Amino acid sequence: MDIENRIKEIDKRLRALFIADMPGLILVGIWLYVKFGSRGDSFLPFHANELFLSVMLGTGLLIMGWCGFETMKLNREKERLTRKSAPE
């Protein structure tokens, strides 16, 4: 595979990862709101359950961690390919 096509493929994968990261960001954002901003009157009754909040935070952080790791991996590969294809 040619370097330019691989870089385009990496960019496409990065865009998909940014979209895949959204549920994790939303879960952590809701957790932050319920935990620190709602003052006990959250908009859904099951937000009062501490186990639910812990699972919500764990799931959100897991999604964000996976997407972050994949993003770093792809960015490293893209940088390596860019350096390889740059004229000296």
DATA-V890846 format. One line per field, one symbol per residue. phi: phi as a letter, one per 20 degrees, with the letter a starting at -180 (. if undefined). A space follows every 50 residues. Layout:
BEGIN
phi = ???
END
This chain:
BEGIN
phi = .ffffffffffffffffffffggfffffffgffffddelndfecffffff fgffffffffffffffffffffffffffffffffeffe
END
